[in-house]
Amino acid sequence: MAESRMSEEQQKKIALDLFLDAWDKACEAGVEADLLCEVMIYLSITDLVADRGEETAATLFENLPERIRDGEFSLDEDNDA
């Protein structure tokens, strides 16, 4: 595989755009958003484990509940729930 000459930010933007397009197509085809979330998380974790190993992947997720509760993944800043 050729080395990428794009910055990490450029790569993230392209990846996000492609995933959002796929997400929209799946929703238009009748797949529910909750199921898409579960599938995307599953695929992400399995790739992470395959790439970095079980222990490293587990370590990355150790403080995930706290990060979620702290709002790291909340897009709506007005959401206090």
DSSP file (Angstrom, degrees, kcal/mol; ACC not computed):
  #  RESIDUE AA STRUCTURE BP1 BP2  ACC     N-H-->O    O-->H-N    N-H-->O    O-->H-N    TCO  KAPPA ALPHA  PHI   PSI    X-CA   Y-CA   Z-CA
    1    1 A M              0   0    0      0, 0.0     2,-0.1     0, 0.0     3,-0.1   0.000 360.0 360.0 360.0 135.2    0.0    0.0    0.0
    2    2 A A        -     0   0    0      1,-0.1     2,-0.2     0, 0.0     0, 0.0  -0.382 360.0-103.2 -71.9 147.1    1.4    3.4   -0.9
    3    3 A E        -     0   0    0      1,-0.1     2,-0.2    -2,-0.1    -1,-0.1  -0.502  39.6-116.4 -70.6 136.0    2.2    5.9    1.8
    4    4 A S        -     0   0    0     -2,-0.2    -1,-0.1     1,-0.1     7,-0.0  -0.510  20.7-166.2 -76.1 138.6   -0.4    8.6    2.2
    5    5 A R        +     0   0    0     -2,-0.2     2,-0.2     2,-0.1    -1,-0.1   0.334  60.1 101.6-102.9   4.4    0.6   12.1    1.5
    6    6 A M  S    S-     0   0    0      1,-0.1    -2,-0.1     2,-0.0     2,-0.0  -0.588  78.6-110.1 -86.0 150.5   -2.5   13.6    3.0
    7    7 A S     >  -     0   0    0     -2,-0.2     4,-2.4     1,-0.1     5,-0.2  -0.302  30.7-107.7 -70.4 164.2   -2.5   15.0    6.5
    8    8 A E  H  > S+     0   0    0      1,-0.2     4,-2.6     2,-0.2     5,-0.2   0.895 122.0  53.0 -60.4 -39.6   -4.2   13.2    9.3
    9    9 A E  H  > S+     0   0    0      2,-0.2     4,-2.3     1,-0.2    -1,-0.2   0.901 108.6  49.2 -63.7 -41.2   -7.0   15.8    9.3
   10   10 A Q  H  > S+     0   0    0      2,-0.2     4,-2.3     1,-0.2    -2,-0.2   0.916 111.8  49.2 -63.1 -43.1   -7.5   15.4    5.5
   11   11 A Q  H  X S+     0   0    0     -4,-2.4     4,-2.7     1,-0.2    -2,-0.2   0.912 110.5  50.4 -62.6 -42.7   -7.7   11.6    6.0
   12   12 A K  H  X S+     0   0    0     -4,-2.6     4,-2.9     2,-0.2    -1,-0.2   0.908 109.8  50.6 -61.9 -42.3  -10.2   12.0    8.8
   13   13 A K  H  X S+     0   0    0     -4,-2.3     4,-2.6     2,-0.2    -2,-0.2   0.931 112.6  45.8 -62.6 -45.6  -12.4   14.3    6.7
   14   14 A I  H  X S+     0   0    0     -4,-2.3     4,-2.5     2,-0.2    -2,-0.2   0.934 114.2  48.4 -62.7 -46.2  -12.5   11.9    3.8
   15   15 A A  H  X S+     0   0    0     -4,-2.7     4,-2.7     1,-0.2     5,-0.2   0.927 112.5  48.5 -60.4 -45.4  -13.2    9.0    6.1
   16   16 A L  H  X S+     0   0    0     -4,-2.9     4,-2.7     1,-0.2     5,-0.2   0.926 111.2  49.8 -61.6 -45.2  -16.0   10.8    7.8
   17   17 A D  H  X S+     0   0    0     -4,-2.6     4,-2.0    -5,-0.2    -1,-0.2   0.910 112.7  47.4 -60.1 -42.6  -17.6   11.9    4.5
   18   18 A L  H  X S+     0   0    0     -4,-2.5     4,-2.3     2,-0.2    -2,-0.2   0.912 113.2  47.6 -66.4 -42.6  -17.5    8.3    3.2
   19   19 A F  H  X S+     0   0    0     -4,-2.7     4,-2.7     1,-0.2    -2,-0.2   0.891 111.0  51.4 -66.3 -38.8  -18.9    6.9    6.4
   20   20 A L  H  X S+     0   0    0     -4,-2.7     4,-2.5    -5,-0.2    -1,-0.2   0.888 109.6  50.4 -65.7 -37.8  -21.7    9.5    6.5
   21   21 A D  H  X S+     0   0    0     -4,-2.0     4,-2.2    -5,-0.2    -2,-0.2   0.933 112.8  46.1 -62.9 -45.4  -22.6    8.7    2.8
   22   22 A A  H  X S+     0   0    0     -4,-2.3     4,-2.4     2,-0.2    -2,-0.2   0.901 111.6  52.6 -63.4 -40.7  -22.7    5.0    3.7
   23   23 A W  H  X S+     0   0    0     -4,-2.7     4,-2.5     2,-0.2    -2,-0.2   0.935 109.6  48.5 -59.1 -48.3  -24.8    5.7    6.8
   24   24 A D  H  X S+     0   0    0     -4,-2.5     4,-2.5     1,-0.2    -1,-0.2   0.903 111.4  49.9 -60.4 -42.4  -27.3    7.7    4.7
   25   25 A K  H  X S+     0   0    0     -4,-2.2     4,-1.5     2,-0.2    -1,-0.2   0.904 110.7  49.5 -64.1 -41.1  -27.6    5.0    2.1
   26   26 A A  H  <>S+     0   0    0     -4,-2.4     5,-2.5     2,-0.2     4,-0.3   0.917 111.6  48.4 -64.7 -42.7  -28.2    2.4    4.8
   27   27 A C  H ><5S+     0   0    0     -4,-2.5     3,-1.5     1,-0.2    -2,-0.2   0.912 110.0  51.7 -63.2 -42.0  -30.9    4.5    6.5
   28   28 A E  H 3<5S+     0   0    0     -4,-2.5    -1,-0.2     1,-0.3    -2,-0.2   0.803 106.2  56.0 -63.1 -29.2  -32.5    5.1    3.1
   29   29 A A  T 3<5S-     0   0    0     -4,-1.5    -1,-0.3    -5,-0.2    -2,-0.2   0.489 128.6 -98.2 -82.4  -3.2  -32.5    1.3    2.6
   30   30 A G  T < 5S+     0   0    0     -3,-1.5     2,-0.4     1,-0.3    -3,-0.2   0.504  73.8 143.9 103.1   5.2  -34.4    0.8    5.9
   31   31 A V      < -     0   0    0     -5,-2.5    -1,-0.3    -6,-0.2     2,-0.1  -0.649  51.5-120.5 -79.6 131.9  -31.6    0.0    8.3
   32   32 A E     >  -     0   0    0     -2,-0.4     4,-2.1     1,-0.1     3,-0.3  -0.442  12.0-126.3 -74.7 145.6  -32.3    1.6   11.7
   33   33 A A  H  > S+     0   0    0      1,-0.2     4,-2.4     2,-0.2     5,-0.2   0.856 108.4  57.3 -60.1 -38.4  -29.8    4.0   13.1
   34   34 A D  H  > S+     0   0    0      1,-0.2     4,-1.9     2,-0.2    -1,-0.2   0.904 108.1  47.0 -60.7 -40.8  -29.5    2.1   16.4
   35   35 A L  H  > S+     0   0    0     -3,-0.3     4,-2.4     2,-0.2    -1,-0.2   0.896 109.8  53.4 -67.8 -40.2  -28.4   -1.0   14.5
   36   36 A L  H  X S+     0   0    0     -4,-2.1     4,-2.8     1,-0.2     5,-0.2   0.909 106.8  53.2 -59.7 -41.9  -26.0    1.0   12.4
   37   37 A C  H  X S+     0   0    0     -4,-2.4     4,-2.4     1,-0.2     5,-0.2   0.938 110.1  46.9 -58.0 -48.0  -24.4    2.3   15.6
   38   38 A E  H  X S+     0   0    0     -4,-1.9     4,-2.5     1,-0.2    -1,-0.2   0.905 113.3  48.4 -62.2 -42.0  -23.9   -1.2   17.0
   39   39 A V  H  X S+     0   0    0     -4,-2.4     4,-2.8     2,-0.2     5,-0.2   0.912 111.9  48.9 -66.1 -43.1  -22.5   -2.5   13.7
   40   40 A M  H  X S+     0   0    0     -4,-2.8     4,-2.4     2,-0.2    -2,-0.2   0.907 112.7  47.3 -65.1 -41.4  -20.0    0.5   13.4
   41   41 A I  H  X S+     0   0    0     -4,-2.4     4,-2.6    -5,-0.2     5,-0.2   0.937 113.0  49.5 -64.0 -45.6  -18.8    0.0   17.0
   42   42 A Y  H  X S+     0   0    0     -4,-2.5     4,-2.6    -5,-0.2     5,-0.2   0.937 113.0  46.0 -58.5 -48.9  -18.4   -3.7   16.5
   43   43 A L  H  X S+     0   0    0     -4,-2.8     4,-2.2     1,-0.2    -1,-0.2   0.897 112.6  51.0 -63.4 -40.2  -16.4   -3.3   13.3
   44   44 A S  H  X S+     0   0    0     -4,-2.4     4,-2.2    -5,-0.2    -1,-0.2   0.923 112.7  45.2 -62.5 -45.0  -14.3   -0.6   14.8
   45   45 A I  H  X S+     0   0    0     -4,-2.6     4,-2.8     2,-0.2     5,-0.2   0.912 111.7  51.0 -68.6 -41.9  -13.4   -2.7   17.8
   46   46 A T  H  X S+     0   0    0     -4,-2.6     4,-2.2    -5,-0.2    -1,-0.2   0.901 112.7  46.9 -64.2 -38.3  -12.7   -5.8   15.8
   47   47 A D  H  X S+     0   0    0     -4,-2.2     4,-2.3    -5,-0.2    -1,-0.2   0.902 112.0  50.7 -66.9 -40.4  -10.3   -3.9   13.5
   48   48 A L  H  X>S+     0   0    0     -4,-2.2     4,-3.2     2,-0.2     5,-0.5   0.920 111.6  47.3 -62.8 -44.6   -8.6   -2.3   16.5
   49   49 A V  H  X5S+     0   0    0     -4,-2.8     4,-1.9     1,-0.2    -1,-0.2   0.916 113.3  48.6 -63.1 -43.3   -8.1   -5.6   18.1
   50   50 A A  H  <5S+     0   0    0     -4,-2.2    -1,-0.2    -5,-0.2    -2,-0.2   0.873 118.9  39.9 -64.4 -36.2   -6.8   -7.1   14.9
   51   51 A D  H  <5S+     0   0    0     -4,-2.3    -2,-0.2    -5,-0.1    -1,-0.2   0.892 134.1  15.4 -81.1 -41.9   -4.4   -4.2   14.4
   52   52 A R  H  <5S-     0   0    0     -4,-3.2     4,-0.4    -5,-0.2    -3,-0.2   0.539 106.4-109.3-115.9 -10.0   -3.2   -3.5   17.9
   53   53 A G     X< -     0   0    0     -4,-1.9     4,-2.1    -5,-0.5     5,-0.2  -0.066  33.0 -78.4  97.0 159.8   -4.1   -6.6   19.9
   54   54 A E  H  > S+     0   0    0      1,-0.2     4,-2.7     2,-0.2     5,-0.2   0.896 123.9  50.1 -64.4 -44.1   -6.6   -7.4   22.7
   55   55 A E  H  > S+     0   0    0      2,-0.2     4,-2.4     1,-0.2    -1,-0.2   0.930 112.7  45.6 -65.5 -45.5   -4.7   -5.8   25.6
   56   56 A T  H  > S+     0   0    0     -4,-0.4     4,-2.0     2,-0.2    -1,-0.2   0.922 114.4  49.3 -63.6 -43.2   -4.0   -2.5   23.9
   57   57 A A  H  X S+     0   0    0     -4,-2.1     4,-1.0     1,-0.2    -2,-0.2   0.926 111.2  49.4 -61.5 -44.3   -7.6   -2.3   22.6
   58   58 A A  H >X S+     0   0    0     -4,-2.7     3,-0.6     1,-0.2     4,-0.6   0.902 108.8  53.1 -61.6 -41.1   -8.9   -3.1   26.1
   59   59 A T  H >< S+     0   0    0     -4,-2.4     3,-1.0     1,-0.2     4,-0.4   0.887 104.0  56.5 -61.7 -39.5   -6.6   -0.4   27.6
   60   60 A L  H 3< S+     0   0    0     -4,-2.0    -1,-0.2     1,-0.2     3,-0.2   0.782 111.9  43.0 -62.7 -26.4   -8.0    2.2   25.2
   61   61 A F  H X< S+     0   0    0     -4,-1.0     3,-1.5    -3,-0.6    -1,-0.2   0.438  83.7  98.7-100.6  -0.8  -11.5    1.5   26.4
   62   62 A E  T << S+     0   0    0     -3,-1.0    -1,-0.2    -4,-0.6     4,-0.2   0.872  94.7  31.5 -57.0 -40.4  -10.9    1.3   30.2
   63   63 A N  T 3> S+     0   0    0     -4,-0.4     4,-2.0    -3,-0.2    -1,-0.3   0.164  85.8 112.8-105.5  19.7  -12.0    4.9   30.8
   64   64 A L  H <> S+     0   0    0     -3,-1.5     4,-2.6     1,-0.2     5,-0.2   0.896  72.5  55.4 -60.5 -43.6  -14.6    5.1   28.1
   65   65 A P  H  > S+     0   0    0      0, 0.0     4,-2.6     0, 0.0    -1,-0.2   0.916 110.0  46.8 -57.7 -41.2  -17.6    5.3   30.5
   66   66 A E  H  > S+     0   0    0      2,-0.2     4,-2.2     1,-0.2    -2,-0.2   0.905 111.1  51.2 -66.2 -40.7  -16.1    8.3   32.2
   67   67 A R  H  <>S+     0   0    0     -4,-2.0     5,-2.2     2,-0.2     6,-0.4   0.895 111.5  48.1 -63.1 -39.8  -15.3   10.0   28.9
   68   68 A I  H ><5S+     0   0    0     -4,-2.6     3,-1.7     1,-0.2     5,-0.3   0.953 112.6  47.5 -64.2 -49.2  -18.9    9.5   27.7
   69   69 A R  H 3<5S+     0   0    0     -4,-2.6    -2,-0.2     1,-0.3    -1,-0.2   0.810 106.5  58.8 -62.8 -30.1  -20.3   10.9   31.0
   70   70 A D  T 3<5S-     0   0    0     -4,-2.2    -1,-0.3    -5,-0.2    -2,-0.2   0.486 118.6-112.1 -78.6  -2.5  -17.9   13.8   30.8
   71   71 A G  T X 5S+     0   0    0     -3,-1.7     3,-1.3    -4,-0.2    -3,-0.2   0.594  72.1 139.2  87.7  11.5  -19.5   14.7   27.4
   72   72 A E  T 3 <S+     0   0    0     -5,-2.2    -4,-0.2     1,-0.3    -3,-0.1   0.811  81.2  36.5 -58.5 -29.8  -16.5   14.0   25.2
   73   73 A F  T 3  S+     0   0    0     -6,-0.4     2,-0.5    -5,-0.3    -1,-0.3   0.315  90.1 111.2-107.6   7.6  -18.8   12.4   22.6
   74   74 A S    <   -     0   0    0     -3,-1.3     3,-0.0     1,-0.2     5,-0.0  -0.727  42.9-172.3 -87.2 123.7  -21.8   14.7   22.9
   75   75 A L  S    S+     0   0    0     -2,-0.5     2,-0.8     1,-0.1    -1,-0.2   0.783  71.5  73.4 -83.3 -28.4  -22.3   16.9   19.9
   76   76 A D    >   -     0   0    0      1,-0.2     3,-1.6     2,-0.0    -1,-0.1  -0.786  63.8-166.5 -91.7 108.0  -25.1   19.0   21.5
   77   77 A E  T 3  S+     0   0    0     -2,-0.8    -1,-0.2     1,-0.3    -3,-0.0   0.714  86.8  60.5 -67.3 -20.4  -23.4   21.3   24.1
   78   78 A D  T 3  S+     0   0    0     -3,-0.1     2,-0.8     2,-0.0    -1,-0.3   0.524  79.4 104.0 -83.9  -4.9  -26.8   22.1   25.6
   79   79 A N    <   +     0   0    0     -3,-1.6    -5,-0.1     1,-0.2    -3,-0.0  -0.692  37.4 167.1 -84.0 110.4  -27.4   18.4   26.5
   80   80 A D              0   0    0     -2,-0.8    -1,-0.2     1,-0.2    -3,-0.0   0.367 360.0 360.0-101.2   3.1  -26.8   18.0   30.3
   81   81 A A              0   0    0      0, 0.0    -1,-0.2     0, 0.0    -2,-0.1   0.476 360.0 360.0 -70.3 360.0  -28.4   14.5   30.5
